[in-house]
Amino acid sequence: MNTQTLILAILNFGDASGYEIKKFSTEGSFSYFVDISYGSIYPTLAKLETDGFVTCQTESQDGKPDKKVYSITDIGRHEFVSALSTPPNSDKFKSEFLLVAICADLTTPEVMAQAIDKRMGELEAKLEMIRSLREECDHPATHWVSRYGEHVKQADLTYLRENRDALMALATQAKFGEAAE
């Protein structure tokens, strides 16, 4: 999947400005799928418009510059559905928390506790966001995806709660002191 496919996905659910597309893709309901940079959104929108996949209307705003609002066309929806037919790449998962965890024997219990607590707080916040997004939406496939995401995040949180002590046991002052020498 690429920037074009994610933008078409967002517009498939409703019209949006470039700013709104960025917000959906970084903080909102589309933030879990594909990473896109702010600098790639507007060039991609321009290409999508040139290719006839989206249309653009300018809306006046009081005291602000005009806002460009993009809509997917029938041709764009066909292109989007075609892109969905391509088998997706493997998921990418990177975690700074897991780097700290794999080096637990080189940290202090305080450092490890802080990392675990931060991770658990982030998971709880993501779970709350997933649940609130589901409440705002009546789209059946979105509900399925949100329940899947909730299950994955809840399993992560449960594992941390059940195995916190084992990870904390690896973070000992004695080994930390040896590594520092």
Order of alpha helices (4+ residues) and beta strands (2+ residues): alpha-beta-alpha-alpha-beta-beta-alpha-alpha-alpha-alpha-alpha
